[in-house]
Amino acid sequence: MLFYLSKVVQASGLLAIAIGFVTKFPQVMDIKLWGIGLLIFIFGWGLERYFLQ
């Protein structure tokens, strides 16, 4: 169950980055949204990497 939770968290982080990229397409994306998406993704990756051994 924790495996699926970590994958959902990773996917939501990637989705946040993708939404930020699409909404600001001609310009550079918002750095705050990129940072939030990256932190969410890293949290999910860490959950999978260190708690599911």
GISULVEN-V289300 format. One record per backbone hydrogen bond with DSSP energy under -1.0 kcal/mol. NH is the residue of the N-H (numbers start at 1). CO is the residue of the C=O. E is the energy in kcal/mol with one decimal. If there is no record, write none. Layout:
nh->NH co->CO e->E
nh->NH co->CO e->E
This chain:
nh->5 co->1 e->-1.8
nh->6 co->2 e->-2.3
nh->7 co->3 e->-2.0
nh->8 co->4 e->-2.2
nh->9 co->5 e->-2.2
nh->10 co->6 e->-2.3
nh->11 co->7 e->-2.5
nh->12 co->8 e->-2.2
nh->13 co->9 e->-1.8
nh->14 co->10 e->-2.2
nh->15 co->11 e->-2.3
nh->16 co->12 e->-2.1
nh->17 co->13 e->-1.8
nh->18 co->14 e->-2.4
nh->19 co->15 e->-2.7
nh->20 co->16 e->-2.0
nh->21 co->17 e->-1.9
nh->22 co->18 e->-2.5
nh->23 co->19 e->-2.5
nh->24 co->20 e->-1.1
nh->25 co->22 e->-1.2
nh->34 co->30 e->-1.9
nh->35 co->31 e->-2.4
nh->36 co->32 e->-2.5
nh->37 co->33 e->-2.4
nh->38 co->34 e->-2.4
nh->39 co->35 e->-2.4
nh->40 co->36 e->-2.3
nh->41 co->37 e->-2.3
nh->42 co->38 e->-2.6
nh->43 co->39 e->-2.2
nh->44 co->40 e->-2.0
nh->45 co->41 e->-2.4
nh->46 co->42 e->-2.8
nh->47 co->43 e->-2.1
nh->48 co->44 e->-2.0
nh->49 co->45 e->-2.9
nh->50 co->46 e->-2.7
nh->51 co->47 e->-1.3
